[in-house]
Amino acid sequence: MIYIYTMTKESRFDIITDLSHFGLIKVSGDEAEKFLQGQFTNDVRQVTDNQSQLSAWCSIKGRIIVNFRLFKRDKAYYLFLPQESLAATLKRLQMYVLRAAVKLEEVSESLVCIGIAGSNSTQILTDCLGFAPPTEINGSLTQEQITVLQIPGIQARYLVFTENPQNLLQSAQPAGAAAWQLLDILAGLPQIIPATSDSFVPQMVNYEALGGVNFKKGCYTGQEIVARLQYLGTLKRRMYLAKIETTNLPQPGDALYLSEENVGKIVNAAKHPDGGAIVLAVIKISSADSNEIHLQSGECLKFLELPY
């Protein structure tokens, strides 16, 4: 259940967003699947022309360096991730290729990403593209060099990757990057950026609940720590959705307190159109029942229900 006061003005009608603040890394070659399988938290073998997935790349300590959506198109894999994380991720991945038959390249400029959301978005896409988008969450479909992914949201949401976005851009209410960030937050989807990189194990940001971790796939960087935490049941922090009545937007990495004790950290934040901010925050489970968890500036968190 999503309470009515968590709904945004953007979610009350169809919106379309230029997602150029995200980028794409293309991974191709005969050994691309094998290479990625040894790096990421999810089972890359399950990514097909019809199925995308959330995944993450961890440090040897099992903490997320970067997270992303992975999809496949024309026999190549694509990582969809924030532009601010792209260069470092590409450089770091290159270090692990060694002699593998794998090619890594940024293709953000050649394949534009548009986000579309709303109760009419399915029909809008069908009318604009000439084919119906995927019908299931994480579904993927490529036709005529256009790839459409359905992603989680409080209403239907899609990512469209195309070389020519003009028809789409005229089909719905334009909205900025902040609106899409808000919809991600309301869907409970965390985005790890440089300010929070190497801060959380996947379970802290609910990645196992979101289907972003596969515990049966075998080895990957940080796998032993992630698996041990899962099977021993020793998780002490979780990610929560909350509203904060504040005029200053909290920033990723900002500390949260209960009295004077540091009990958590902001993961993502966006302004709410009715005032205040909506945040995803990782907080000590033992402290999460308190209604007095607050920013350093004093504003308290009012917890909301996650959609999963």
N, C-alpha and C positions, 0 to 999 in steps of 0.2 A: 504494500500500500504506500502511495506517495501522498503525503498530506497536501492539501490545496495550497498552503502558504509556501510550499517548496517549488511550486510551479512558477515558471518565468513568463514574462510577456512574450519572449521568443517562442516558448513552447505552445502558445495559444494560437499560432498560425504557422504557416509553412515558411521556413527560412532557407536561404542558401548562402553559403560562406566560402569565400576564397581561402583555402587552407595552405597558402604559400608559406606560412610560418612553420609548416612541416616540410620535410624533405624525404627523398627516396634513395636508398642504396640498393643497387641491383647486384645480385650474386648469381653468376652463371658458370657453366663448365661441367664437365663430366663428373666431378667429385663435389659439386656444390652441396648436394643433400648430405653427404657423409661429413663434410666439413662443418656445416651448420649444426648437424645433429650432435657433434661433440662440443658445441659451444653454448647452446641455449637451453632454457629451462623446459621448453615444451618439446613434444615429439614432432620433429620436422617432417617425418614420413607421413603424417596425417594432413599436411598441407597439400592440397590438390588444386586443380583448375576450378573446383567447385567449393572449396573450403579454405578459409583463412583462419588465423589463430592469433591470440595474444601470446606474447613470449617475452623473455627478458634475458639479459646477459649479466652474469654475476661475477664478482671477484672471487678469489680463492677463499675468502672468508664467508662466501655465500650471500653477500649483500649485492643488491641490484645496482649495477653501473648505469644501465640504460634499459628501458622497456619500450616495446613497439608492437605494431601489428605486422604479421608476416603473411604475405600472399604469393601466389604463383601465377605467372602469365607467360605464355610463349616459352615454356620450359625453363624459365628463370625465376628466381626468388626475389622478392622485394621487401625491404624493411621500411616501414612507414614510421617516422620518428621526428621529434622536434628538430628544427634547423639548428638550434643552439647546441644540440648534442651530436649532430651528424659528423662533423669533421673529425672530432676526437674518436668517435666510434669507428669510422672508416679507417683511420690511421691505426687504431689498436687491432682491428680485425686483420688488417694487412700483415701485421706482425706474426699472426698465427697461420697464415696460408702456407708458408715455406715452399715445398715443391708440389703441393697439391694442384690438381688441374681445376683451378678456381680463379675466376676473374671478378674483382670488386670494382664498382664504379658508382659515382653519384649521377643520378639521372633526373634530378628535381626539375630541371628546366625543360626537358623534353617530354615529360609526362606530368601534366598539371593535375592537382587534386582539388576537387570541389566537394564540400559537404552539404547535404540537403536533409532536412528534418521536418516532421509535421504530419498531421493526420492525412493530408492529401499527397504526401511526397511520393508514395508508390505510384499513384496515377500520373503525377507530374513527370516522373522518370519514364514511365511507359510511353507517354505522349511525346516526350522530347527525344527519346532514344530509339523508339520504334520497337522496343522489346521490354518485357517485364523484368524487373530486378529480382534478385534472390529472395526467396520467401522465408528463409530461416536466418536467425542470428548467426553470424560468422560465415554465412553463405557467400559464395563468390561466383561471378559470371562474367565472362569476356566474350563480347561480340563486336565485330567490326572495329577492333583495336580499342574498344572502350571496356574497361574493367569496372564492375560495380560490386561493392561489398556492403552487406547489411551488418550493422554494428549495434550493440546494446544502446537503449535509450528509453526515456519515459514515453516517447512516441516513436514511430518508425524513423530510423536514421540510416543514412547511406553515405559511403565514400565513393566518389566517381573519379576514376583516373582516365584522363583523355588528353589527346594532343590539341583538341579544339573545344574549349568549354563555352563558347559564345551562346549557343542555344540554351544551355542550362542557366547561364547567368541572368537571363531575361525571364526566367520562369517562376520565380518566387521572390519573396521579400528579402532584399540583401541584408546581411547581418555581419558584424565584425568578428574578429578572432575571439573576443571576450565572450560573445554569445555562445560560441561552440565550446569554449572552455567550461562555461556554466552548465551546458548540457552534459558534458563529460562528467563533471562533478556530481550532478544529480543522478547520473547513471552509476555512480560509484566506481568510475574508472580512473585510477591514478595515473599521473604522468610524471615520471622521474626525470628531473632536469639536472644540470650541473650543480645547482645549489643543494640538491638532496641526493646526489649520486653517492653510492657506497654507504648509505645510511640505514637501509632496511633490508632484511631478508624478505623473500617473496611473500611469505605468510603474513608478515606485518602489514602489508598493503592488500591483503585479502586475495592474493593472486591465485591461490588454490581454489577459492570459491568462484573466481572469474574464469577458471579453466586455463590459466596461464602457466601452470606447472603440471608436468606429467611425472609421477613418481615411479613409473615402471619402465621408462625409456632407457635407463642405463646412465653411463657416466657423462658428465659435462662439468665445466668449471664451477666449483662451489657445490656440486651435487651432494657430497657427503654430509656437509653441514645442513643443507636444506632438508635432506631426507631424515637425518637424525632428529631435527627439530619436529618434524611431522610425526614420526613414529614414537618418540618419547613423550610427546604432548607437553612440552615445556615452554610453549609460546607465552610470553609475558606482555606483549603489546599487539594491538590490533588497530585497523584503520576504521574511523567513524566519520559519519556525515553530520555536520552541524551548521547552525546559523549563528552569526555574531552580529550584534547591533553595534556597528562601528562606522565611522566616516572614513577611516584610513584602511585601505585594503591590506590585509595581512600578506606576507610574502612567504613563498616556499622556504622551509628551513627555520621559520620563526619558532621560538620556544613557547611551550605552554606550561602553566604552573597550577599547582594546587597548594594554596598557601604560598610557601616559599620554595616548595619542592618542584623541580623540573620533571614533569610527567609525560611530556609529549612534544610533538613537532608538527607544524603545518606541512602538508604535502602539496596541496593545490588550493587556490582561493580565487573566487570571482565575485564581482559585485552583483547583488540581487537588485532587479529593477524596482522593487518596492522598498529598497533601502537595506543597508547592512551588507553582509557578505555571507556567501555559502562556501564552506571549506570541507576538504577532506583532511583529516588529521590522524596521525598515529599516536596512540595514547596507551598508557599502562592500563591493562585490563582491570587491575585491582582498583583503579581510580575512576573508571569510566562511569560509575553510578553517581558520582558527585555532580551537583549542578553548580559547582564553584570553580571549575577548571577555567582558566582565564589566560589571556595574553599578558605580556609584560606590562602593557599599558592599562590593564585592569578589566577589559571587557570580557564577559563570560560567554562560554559556548552553550548553546541550546541544542541538544542532540536531536537529530531527525532519524527516521527509519530508512535504512539502505534498501534498495529495490531487489536485493538477493539475500 
